[in-house]
Amino acid sequence: MEKHKHATMTMERQFEIIEGSVTTPQGFRASGLHCGLKKTSRNDIGAIVCDVPAVAAAVYTTNAFQAAPLAVTRASLAAEGKLRAVLVNSGNANACTGKQGEADANRMRSAFAEQLGVAPHYVAVASTGVIGEPLKMDCIERGIAELPAGLTAVGEGAEQFAQAILTTDLVKKEACAVVTIDGKPVTIAGSAKGSGMIHPNMATMLGFVTTDAVIEQEVLAALLKRTTDATFNMITVDGDTSTNDMLLAMASGLAGHETLQESHSDWSAFAEAFQYVCEQLAKAIARDGEGATKLIEVRIAGAASNEAASAIAKSIVGSSLVKSAVFGADANWGRVIAAIGYSGQQVNVDTVDIQVGPIAVLSQSTPVAFDEEEALAYLKGDTVMFHVNLHMGTGAATAWGCDLTYDYVRINAAYRT
């Protein structure tokens, strides 16, 4: 248990937060390297490998133009519901590349399976980067041949993988937690990338969750979908849903406890820890939005339903005017009320309360006098929270996003170059 020595615990949680990576759960190794897809020397190909066939599940982008790697991963999971590895490249999305793109994605799968000595359906594939350009398969195949030598269960391998999946991201995104199931420690960890083309519509990014829990495929799939709806589906950066987004979970089963079901006495603790990992990754993506300087968190209470609360929270956090006001440290609550009004959800226009952080700016839909200097000081921080109470019911939801800055335009004006 040496790797858990940095653990911290609060009374509210049923799990411990620990320092770790996708290789912290038992049975997982990872590696990453630069194979030549990117013009810089940053890593651009990586892999997570499980020592045993891992129960696996995934959710995918809802964009109609889905990249070739998603079809390959769907086919792999359909065969047995288990995986031994996921192979990821950055710098090229292999999206909208026709029959050649499909052939290249399948070649990636079969080539890495051959390197590992496993059946092709035990390998998933993911890609991220520029749309519409064919893969440099000579670079890919060179990278695939070199990846196995770098696979490690601790230390460098996970770091190299986390760097390999990044595109315009400024920082890697990782989270890790440990929970007790049947008296045994079970670890859940995750790594993700995402900075631009981020909008709640499945999980607009690439994300990978590993665990050593013993769990059936159908149970893991259902948990992943529910958790995605409450975390990755509640983030936005720019309103664009990518062609390549995928969230993949793998469970090695090496923790050795009784099989997890919703009826298991420790299920709530496991589900809570699983959601924590996904929420931390989602918030890290929002915070690292292209050009962003601030994380925006919108908390809705008193909505007619949870679904209504979610829609309203997304409407606010996705508003370009709200995002611009946050960037300018302008306590313009009118942007927030406008976003509530066009959310398409039922609201009582006479009962809305709004707080900017701790500062009340609207009560029962009536403006409240507030100290502009206090509000300015609050809005200059790196996290800005909006609290909205609609006083209509018990529906609640939280969404995350980021401010809209000059740098977002600069980055995306020259994305290919």
Residue, then its C-alpha position, 0 to 999 in steps of 0.5 A: m500500500e506504499k502508493h497510497k501514502h499520500a491519501t487524504m480523507t474527509m468525513e463526507r466521502q466514502f473513499e480516499i483521494i490518492e496520488g495516482s494514474v491509470t496504472t495505479p489500479q492492479g494489472f495496468r501498464a502504460s507508455g507513450l512516445h513521439c512517433g512523428l505525427k506532431k510537428t513538435s517533439r511532444n508525444d503523439i502515440g500512447a497505450i494502456v495495456c491490461d495484464v488480463p482481459a478487462v471488462a470494458a465499456a465506452v460512450y461515444t460522441t453523438n456527432a453524426f460524422q464519427a471518426a474511424p477509430l470509434a467504429v473499430t472500438r465499437a467492433s472490439l467491444a461488441a466481440e466480447g465486452k473485454l479489452r486488453a489494450v487501448l491505443v491512442n494517437s494525437g495530432n491526427a483525428n483520422a476523421c472524415t478520411g473515407k475508406q482509407g481512414e477505416a483501413d488505417a484504424n483497423r491496421m492500428r488495431s491489428a498491428f498493436a494486437e500483434q505486438l502484444g500477442v492478443a486477438p485484435h478484438y482485445v484492442a481499442v483505438a482512439s485518435t485526436g487532432v486535425i480532421g480530414e488528413p490521412l494518417k502517416m501510417d509509417c510513423i504510426e507503425r514505427g510508434i506501435a513497434e516501440l510502445p511495448a518496450g516502454l510499458t510500465a506499471v509505475g512511474e514513467g509509463a503513465e506520465q508518457f501516456a498522459q502527455a501522448i494524448l494531449t493536443t492544445d491542452l496545456v496540462k495533463k488531466e489525471a485523478c485517482a481514488v481508492v475505496t474499500i469493497d468487502g474489506k479490500p482496497v479497490t482503485i479507480a483512476g483516470s486520464a483525459k485530454g480536452s481543451g477545445m471542441i468541448h460541448p456537453n453532448m456525451a463526453t467531448m474529449l478522450g477519457f480513459v478510466t481504469t479500475d481493479a474492481v470486479i464488475e460485470q460488463e452491463v453494470l459497468a456500462a450502465l454506471l459509465k453512462r449515468t456518470t457521464d451524464a452527471t460529469f462530462n455531459m455537464i462541461t462546455v468550452d466552445g459549444d462544438t462537439s467533436t467527431n472523435d470523442m470517447l470515454l472508455a472504462m476498463a476493469s481488471g477484476l484483480a482486486g479480488h472482492e465479490t462481484l459488484q452489483e447495485s445491490h452490493s453493500d459497498w456499491s454506493a461507495f464505489a459509484e461515488a468514487f467512480q463519479y469523483v474521478c470522472e468529475q475531476l477529469a471533467k472539471a480539469i478539461a473545462r479549466d484547461g479550455e483553449g485560452a481560458t483563465k478561469l473555471i466557471e461553475v454553475r449550480i442550479a437549485g429549485a428547478a422543476s426537475n433535474e433535467a430542467a436544471s441540467a439544461i439551464a446550467k448548460s445554457i448559462v455555462g455555454s453562453s458566450l456573453v456569460k463567458s465574456a463577462v467572466f473574462g472581463a470580471d464584469a458582474n453582469w447578471g443580466r447575461v445569466i438571467a438571459a441564458i436562463g430565459y432562452s434555455g427552453q425550460q419552464v421558469n417562474v420569471d418572478t422567483v429567480d435568485i442569483q448569486v455571483g459567488p457569495i454575492a447576491v445580485l438578484s432576489q425573487s427576480t428583483p435586483v439587489a444592490f451590491d458592492e461592485e468592488e467586492a464583485l470585481a475582486y471575486l471575479k478576478g479569481d481563477t474560479v467563478m461560481f454562479h448560484v441560481n435558485l428558481h424556487m419551482g421544485t427540487g431539481a438541481a444540477t451543476a455544470w462547468g465551463c470556462d471564460l472566453t478570451y482573445d487567446y481562444v480565437r488566436i489558437n483556433a485561427a491557426y489550429r492546423t498551422 
